[in-house]
């Protein structure tokens, strides 16, 4: 069968969508470049906030108009499938996240059924887009109970992938030509805490880094309370070998009062001390963080505490999300802030993050560094990632996956400009 796969949301969703596509191709199914001409469409959904959920429903409806059969999986299944009604629902199969392994067998069974006529279109060729970067999922679910989190409801409690299977997945990715491997999960620092063995994230990372091959490793988002028990060992593992000196550590709020209401499980001081220690050990660290603005009950003092914390720690990357109540979460029952207040604070933080990021990135101007070329851009440009994962837009196109010497010539609020040496 000819299958079109489309994924939205976090790196874990992207990795799962790519894995579905690879598994189907390995079973002999064709991967379509576009919806037109596909027998089956697979939509990997995200439901992190309300507007995203609405976008997913609209996208499902658009795809269902063009593809005879649809499969919907990801974070909206099964929690919000009630939103997907109409005649297209009769041609849609909903597959929960932890049952995605059953998709190849499902499509094998469908292969014997009649399908609607379709115009001939070429299938995807692996040579079209070399697998320079791949996500490797190391766990489902998490150990936290954040009061606003929809993903936790969709993915459940932590279920770590055993180290041997993670290593198999990484080896498979590098064998396919991946030169960047992204270890991903809802909370990567929690990896292993549900397993019987003593291994934790630093052990897993060291095992991955010891694998042969020319590749770099990026570890995804982790919560401060999960990182703390093995903070020093983890930072040691980032200081050597082909691991990006990159830390994605969500703040969410600079107010302890708000963090308690969010059920985040750590105080602001823990976040700040971890960042300080990481920057001490890794002076060129790339810090990424997340902030929720307009959480119910947030006062001006709470908001100012977030501003002050961001100014103090100076993250290179800040993802700002305006609070959106998600059905089934405790926070959805709280009284929301007036929209105009949340919007004003959101605009302020958006402007602040640009100033902070621009200031941090301008420090790189004039420096020479090494970067790995991961994608091509318009007009003969390319994007390379430095050893701390900062993106550099180059005015040339070295081979994808290669490492190049470069000079940083300029900076924008989210990326650097450079010239390959």
C-alpha positions as CSV (number, residue, x, y, z in Angstrom):
1,X,0.0,0.0,0.0
2,X,1.0,3.6,-0.5
3,X,1.2,5.4,2.8
4,X,1.5,9.1,3.7
5,X,2.9,9.9,7.2
6,X,2.7,13.3,8.8
7,X,3.9,14.2,12.3
8,X,3.5,17.2,14.6
9,X,4.7,18.3,17.9
10,X,7.8,17.4,20.0
11,X,10.9,15.5,19.0
12,X,9.3,12.3,20.5
13,X,6.4,12.6,18.2
14,X,8.7,13.3,15.2
15,X,10.8,10.3,16.1
16,X,7.7,8.0,16.4
17,X,6.4,9.2,13.1
18,X,9.7,8.5,11.4
19,X,9.9,5.1,13.0
20,X,6.4,4.2,11.8
21,X,7.4,5.2,8.2
22,X,10.6,3.1,8.4
23,X,8.7,0.1,9.8
24,X,6.1,0.3,7.0
25,X,8.8,0.7,4.3
26,X,10.6,-2.4,5.7
27,X,7.3,-4.4,5.3
28,X,7.1,-3.4,1.6
29,X,4.7,-0.5,1.8
30,X,5.4,2.6,-0.3
31,X,5.9,6.0,1.3
32,X,4.1,8.8,-0.5
33,X,5.6,12.2,-0.8
34,X,2.2,13.9,-0.6
35,X,-1.4,13.0,0.4
36,X,-2.5,12.8,-3.2
37,X,-2.4,9.2,-4.4
38,X,-2.0,7.6,-0.9
39,X,-4.1,4.7,0.1
40,X,-3.6,5.3,3.8
41,X,-2.7,8.5,5.7
42,X,-1.1,8.4,9.2
43,X,-1.4,11.5,11.3
44,X,0.8,11.7,14.5
45,X,-1.0,14.3,16.6
46,X,0.1,16.8,19.2
47,X,-2.3,18.2,21.9
48,X,0.0,20.3,24.0
49,X,-2.3,23.4,23.9
50,X,-5.8,24.1,22.7
51,X,-4.9,25.9,19.5
52,X,-2.6,23.0,18.5
53,X,-5.5,20.5,19.2
54,X,-7.8,22.5,16.9
55,X,-5.1,22.5,14.2
56,X,-4.8,18.8,14.5
57,X,-8.5,18.3,14.0
58,X,-8.5,20.6,10.9
59,X,-5.5,18.7,9.5
60,X,-7.2,15.4,10.0
61,X,-10.3,16.6,8.2
62,X,-8.2,18.0,5.3
63,X,-6.3,14.7,4.9
64,X,-9.4,12.6,5.2
65,X,-10.9,14.4,2.2
66,X,-7.9,13.3,0.0
67,X,-7.0,9.8,1.4
68,X,-9.4,6.8,1.5
69,X,-8.3,5.5,4.9
70,X,-6.8,7.4,7.9
71,X,-4.9,6.4,11.0
72,X,-4.7,8.9,13.8
73,X,-2.2,8.4,16.6
74,X,-0.2,10.6,19.0
75,X,-1.3,12.5,22.0
76,X,-4.9,13.1,21.0
77,X,-5.6,9.4,21.1
78,X,-7.7,8.3,22.9
79,X,-8.3,11.4,25.0
80,X,-9.7,13.7,22.4
81,X,-10.9,11.6,19.5
82,X,-14.5,12.7,20.4
83,X,-13.6,15.9,18.5
84,X,-13.1,14.0,15.2
85,X,-16.6,13.3,14.0
86,X,-18.5,13.2,10.7
87,X,-18.4,10.7,7.9
88,X,-14.6,10.7,7.8
89,X,-14.6,9.1,11.3
90,X,-15.9,5.9,9.7
91,X,-12.7,5.7,7.6
92,X,-10.4,6.5,10.5
93,X,-8.7,4.1,12.9
94,X,-7.4,5.5,16.2
95,X,-4.2,3.9,17.5
96,X,-3.0,4.8,21.0
97,X,0.7,5.7,21.3
98,X,1.7,2.5,23.1
99,X,0.1,0.4,20.3
100,X,1.9,2.0,17.4
101,X,4.0,-1.2,17.0
102,X,0.8,-2.8,15.7
103,X,0.5,-0.5,12.7
104,X,2.5,-2.6,10.2
105,X,0.4,-5.6,10.9
106,X,-2.8,-3.5,10.6
107,X,-1.7,-2.2,7.2
108,X,-0.6,-5.6,6.1
109,X,-4.2,-6.7,6.7
110,X,-5.6,-3.8,4.8
111,X,-3.4,-4.6,1.8
112,X,-5.8,-7.4,0.8
113,X,-8.8,-5.0,0.8
114,X,-9.9,-3.0,-2.2
115,X,-8.9,0.7,-2.2
116,X,-10.2,3.7,-4.0
117,X,-8.8,4.5,-7.4
118,X,-5.8,6.9,-7.2
119,X,-3.6,8.8,-9.7
120,X,-0.1,7.4,-10.0
121,X,2.5,9.4,-8.0
122,X,6.1,8.5,-7.3
123,X,6.8,7.0,-3.9
124,X,9.5,8.5,-1.6
125,X,13.0,7.4,-2.3
126,X,15.4,7.2,0.6
127,X,17.9,9.2,-1.5
128,X,15.5,12.1,-1.5
129,X,16.3,13.1,2.1
130,X,19.3,11.3,3.6
131,X,18.7,10.5,7.3
132,X,21.3,12.9,8.7
133,X,19.4,13.3,11.9
134,X,17.2,10.8,13.7
135,X,15.3,10.8,17.0
136,X,15.7,7.7,19.2
137,X,12.9,7.4,21.8
138,X,14.3,6.2,25.1
139,X,11.1,6.2,27.2
140,X,7.4,6.6,27.2
141,X,5.6,8.6,29.9
142,X,7.2,10.2,32.9
143,X,7.3,10.2,36.7
144,X,6.0,13.7,37.2
145,X,2.4,14.9,37.7
146,X,2.3,18.5,36.4
147,X,-1.1,20.0,36.9
148,X,-1.4,21.3,33.4
149,X,0.3,18.5,31.3
150,X,-1.8,16.8,28.7
151,X,1.2,14.7,27.4
152,X,1.4,12.9,30.7
153,X,-2.2,11.8,30.4
154,X,-1.6,10.6,26.9
155,X,1.6,8.7,27.5
156,X,1.1,7.5,31.0
157,X,3.7,6.5,33.6
158,X,7.4,6.1,32.9
159,X,8.3,3.1,30.8
160,X,12.1,3.2,30.0
161,X,13.5,1.5,27.0
162,X,16.2,-1.0,28.2
163,X,19.7,0.1,27.4
164,X,20.4,-2.8,25.0
165,X,17.4,-1.7,22.9
166,X,18.4,2.0,23.0
167,X,21.9,0.9,21.7
168,X,20.3,-1.2,19.0
169,X,18.2,1.8,17.9
170,X,21.2,4.1,17.8
171,X,23.3,1.6,15.8
172,X,20.4,1.2,13.4
173,X,20.2,5.0,13.0
174,X,23.9,5.4,12.3
175,X,23.9,2.4,10.0
176,X,21.2,4.3,7.9
177,X,23.6,7.3,7.7
178,X,22.5,9.4,10.7
179,X,25.2,11.7,11.9
180,X,23.1,13.2,14.6
181,X,21.1,11.1,17.1
182,X,18.6,12.8,19.4
183,X,17.7,10.9,22.6
184,X,14.2,11.9,23.3
185,X,11.4,11.4,25.9
186,X,9.1,13.5,28.1
187,X,11.8,13.7,30.8
188,X,15.1,12.1,29.7
189,X,16.7,12.5,33.1
190,X,14.1,10.1,34.6
191,X,15.3,7.3,32.3
192,X,16.0,4.1,34.1
193,X,14.3,4.9,37.4
194,X,11.6,2.3,36.6
195,X,14.0,-0.4,35.6
196,X,15.5,-3.1,37.9
197,X,19.1,-2.3,37.1
198,X,21.3,0.5,38.5
199,X,21.7,2.3,35.2
200,X,20.6,5.9,34.9
201,X,20.8,8.5,32.2
202,X,24.6,9.2,32.6
203,X,25.3,5.4,32.2
204,X,23.0,5.3,29.1
205,X,24.7,8.3,27.6
206,X,28.2,6.9,28.1
207,X,27.1,3.6,26.5
208,X,25.8,5.5,23.5
209,X,28.9,7.6,23.2
210,X,31.0,4.5,23.2
211,X,29.4,3.1,20.1
212,X,31.6,3.3,17.0
213,X,30.8,5.7,14.2
214,X,31.0,9.4,13.2
215,X,28.0,10.9,14.9
216,X,26.9,13.4,17.6
217,X,24.3,12.9,20.3
218,X,21.8,15.4,21.6
219,X,19.9,14.6,24.8
220,X,16.4,16.1,25.0
221,X,14.4,17.8,27.7
222,X,14.7,16.9,31.3
223,X,13.2,18.1,34.6
224,X,15.3,19.6,37.3
225,X,14.1,17.2,40.0
226,X,15.0,14.2,37.8
227,X,18.4,15.5,36.9
228,X,19.5,16.4,40.5
229,X,20.3,12.8,41.8
230,X,22.9,12.4,39.0
231,X,23.6,15.9,38.0
232,X,27.4,15.8,38.4
233,X,27.7,12.5,36.5
234,X,25.6,13.7,33.7
235,X,27.5,17.0,33.3
236,X,30.7,15.0,33.3
237,X,29.4,12.9,30.4
238,X,28.6,16.0,28.4
239,X,32.2,17.3,28.8
240,X,33.8,14.7,26.7
241,X,33.0,12.7,23.6
242,X,30.6,13.5,20.8
243,X,27.7,14.7,23.0
244,X,26.4,18.2,22.3
245,X,27.0,20.5,25.2
246,X,23.3,21.3,25.3
247,X,20.9,21.3,28.2
248,X,17.2,21.6,27.8
249,X,16.0,22.3,31.4
250,X,12.5,23.8,31.7
251,X,12.0,26.6,34.2
252,X,8.2,27.2,33.6
253,X,8.1,29.9,36.2
254,X,10.5,32.0,38.3
255,X,8.0,31.9,41.2
256,X,8.1,29.1,43.7
257,X,4.4,29.8,44.4
258,X,3.6,29.1,40.7
259,X,5.8,26.1,40.5
260,X,4.0,24.6,43.5
261,X,0.6,25.3,41.8
262,X,2.0,23.6,38.6
263,X,3.1,20.6,40.7
264,X,6.5,20.9,39.1
265,X,8.4,19.3,42.0
266,X,11.3,21.7,42.4
267,X,12.0,25.3,43.7
268,X,13.5,28.0,41.5
269,X,16.8,27.8,43.5
270,X,17.4,24.2,42.3
271,X,17.0,25.3,38.7
272,X,19.3,28.2,39.1
273,X,22.0,26.1,41.0
274,X,21.9,23.5,38.2
275,X,22.3,26.1,35.5
276,X,25.2,27.7,37.4
277,X,27.0,24.4,37.9
278,X,26.5,23.5,34.2
279,X,27.8,26.8,33.0
280,X,30.8,26.5,35.4
281,X,31.7,23.0,34.0
282,X,30.8,23.8,30.4
283,X,31.5,27.5,29.6
284,X,30.1,27.2,26.1
285,X,26.9,25.5,27.2
286,X,23.8,26.0,25.2
287,X,20.9,26.3,27.7
288,X,17.3,25.9,26.4
289,X,14.4,26.4,28.7
290,X,10.6,26.7,28.7
291,X,8.3,29.2,30.3
292,X,4.5,29.1,30.8
293,X,3.0,32.5,31.0
294,X,-0.5,33.4,32.4
295,X,-0.9,30.3,34.5
296,X,-4.1,30.6,36.7
297,X,-3.4,32.7,39.8
298,X,-0.2,34.3,38.4
299,X,0.3,37.8,39.8
300,X,2.4,40.6,38.6
301,X,5.0,39.6,41.2
302,X,5.1,36.1,39.9
303,X,5.5,37.3,36.4
304,X,8.3,39.7,37.4
305,X,10.0,36.8,39.2
306,X,10.1,34.9,35.9
307,X,11.5,37.9,34.1
308,X,14.2,38.3,36.7
309,X,15.1,34.6,36.6
310,X,15.5,34.6,32.8
311,X,17.7,37.7,33.0
312,X,19.8,36.1,35.7
313,X,20.5,32.7,33.9
314,X,20.5,34.0,30.3
315,X,19.3,31.1,28.3
316,X,20.3,30.9,24.7
317,X,16.9,29.5,23.8
318,X,13.6,30.3,25.6
319,X,10.3,28.7,24.5
320,X,7.4,30.8,25.7
321,X,3.9,29.2,25.9
322,X,0.7,31.0,27.0
323,X,-1.2,28.8,29.4
324,X,-4.0,26.8,27.7
325,X,-6.3,24.6,29.9
326,X,-6.2,21.0,28.8
327,X,-9.2,18.7,29.5
328,X,-8.7,16.2,32.3
329,X,-5.9,18.2,34.0
330,X,-6.2,19.7,37.5
331,X,-5.2,23.1,36.1
332,X,-8.2,23.1,33.7
333,X,-10.5,23.6,36.8
334,X,-8.7,26.8,37.9
335,X,-10.0,30.3,37.1
336,X,-8.1,31.7,34.1
337,X,-6.5,35.1,34.0
338,X,-8.1,37.8,31.9
339,X,-6.9,37.2,28.3
340,X,-5.6,40.7,28.0
341,X,-3.3,40.2,31.0
342,X,-2.0,36.9,29.7
343,X,-1.4,38.3,26.2
344,X,0.5,41.4,27.6
345,X,2.8,39.2,29.7
346,X,3.3,36.8,26.8
347,X,4.4,39.7,24.5
348,X,6.8,40.9,27.2
349,X,8.4,37.6,27.6
350,X,8.6,37.1,23.8
351,X,10.5,40.4,23.4
352,X,12.7,39.5,26.4
353,X,13.7,36.1,25.1
354,X,14.8,37.7,21.8
355,X,17.0,40.3,23.7
356,X,18.5,37.6,25.9
357,X,19.2,35.2,23.0
358,X,20.7,38.0,20.8
359,X,23.0,39.0,23.6
360,X,24.2,35.5,24.2
361,X,24.7,34.7,20.5
362,X,26.5,37.9,19.7
363,X,29.3,36.7,22.0
364,X,30.2,34.2,19.3
365,X,30.9,36.7,16.6
366,X,34.5,36.5,15.4
367,X,35.1,33.1,16.9
368,X,36.1,30.0,15.0
369,X,34.4,26.7,15.7
370,X,33.4,23.3,14.4
371,X,29.9,22.5,13.2
372,X,28.1,19.6,11.7
373,X,26.1,20.3,8.6
374,X,22.5,18.9,9.1
375,X,20.3,20.6,6.5
376,X,20.3,22.7,3.4
377,X,18.5,26.0,3.2
378,X,17.4,28.3,0.4
379,X,19.8,30.1,-2.0
380,X,22.7,27.7,-1.6
381,X,22.9,28.0,2.2
382,X,23.1,25.3,4.8
383,X,22.6,25.0,8.6
384,X,25.4,23.6,10.8
385,X,25.2,22.8,14.5
386,X,28.1,23.8,16.7
387,X,29.4,21.4,19.4
388,X,26.9,23.0,21.8
389,X,24.0,22.7,19.2
390,X,23.8,26.4,18.4
391,X,22.7,26.7,14.7
392,X,24.9,28.5,12.2
393,X,23.6,29.5,8.8
394,X,26.4,29.1,6.2
395,X,26.6,30.6,2.8
396,X,27.8,27.3,1.3
397,X,26.6,23.7,1.1
398,X,29.2,21.3,2.4
399,X,28.2,17.6,2.3
400,X,25.3,16.8,4.6
401,X,26.5,15.2,7.8
402,X,30.0,16.5,7.5
403,X,31.9,18.5,10.1
404,X,33.4,21.8,9.0
405,X,35.6,24.5,10.4
406,X,33.8,27.8,10.3
407,X,34.0,31.4,11.4
408,X,31.0,33.1,13.1
409,X,30.3,36.4,11.3
410,X,27.0,37.6,12.8
411,X,24.1,36.8,15.0
412,X,20.3,37.0,15.0
413,X,18.0,36.3,17.9
414,X,17.7,32.5,17.2
415,X,20.8,31.6,15.0
416,X,24.3,32.6,14.0
417,X,25.7,33.5,10.6
418,X,29.0,32.0,9.5
419,X,31.4,31.2,6.8
420,X,32.9,27.8,6.2
421,X,36.7,27.9,6.4
